[in-house]
């Protein structure tokens, strides 16, 4: 934490975060209990947040998020260059394979889903835009971690508890290490019913102009439909989608520029 902070600002943000984490409207009493402050203190903070349209107050006295929160969240997303193309990338892939497609970025120990396009009947698919899921049990997460040093991966993964979400969830770090290394080596990662029972996800990295992994794209579907399509076939399609997305971020142009430079240097 910085050496100098404004305590009232920190506390107000704590109240805002507590309400966001609840995923529903809440009373002053509930919020004061969650943040450990006196109700009179949180009441003043809630009033300030309402005045700036971060929160709204309902007639029953409860509070919920207001439009200014969306404005700031949208501004954050716009600053991510991948976000300009994410919806189209996901929709194109979903249309091609007729399964749910997602684009995600790494956010602490989680994957932040910045775009989701639905294919056919989404049996078992439980993701919505701007949801977060752990990196260790998602194909997107494994694809995003692929080029990092293992010490970095270990630190990122352990920011959130490694829970056994399904019978297939990998919670052993050594096993996860092998899985991530294999995923990076072959160019795609798989969540084999590790986050949601009966749902398989296949993901490939998206790189920027410098070839750094900045996002990942995936498809998800019930295991019986993925088996019918063929994992390898779907992986090829997802990898192609990842390559197209990377080219949109300048990777292709950068490769061409480097190749041209090498050619000129030989002349």
Buried (B, 14 or more C-beta within 10 A) or exposed (E): EEEEEEEEEEBBBBBBEBBEEBEEBBBBEBBBBBBEBEBEBBBBBBEBBBEEEBBBBEEEEBBBBBEBBEEEEEEEBEEBBBBEBBBBBBBBBBEBBBBBBBBBBBEEBBBBBBBBBBBEEBEBBEBEBEBBBBBBBBBBBBBBBBBBEEEEBEEBBEEBEBEEBBEBBBBEBEEBBEBBBBBBEEBBBBBBBBBBEEBBBBBBBBBBBEBEBBBBBBBBBBBEBBEEBEBEEBBBBBBEBBBBBBBBBBBBEBBEEEEEEEEEEEE
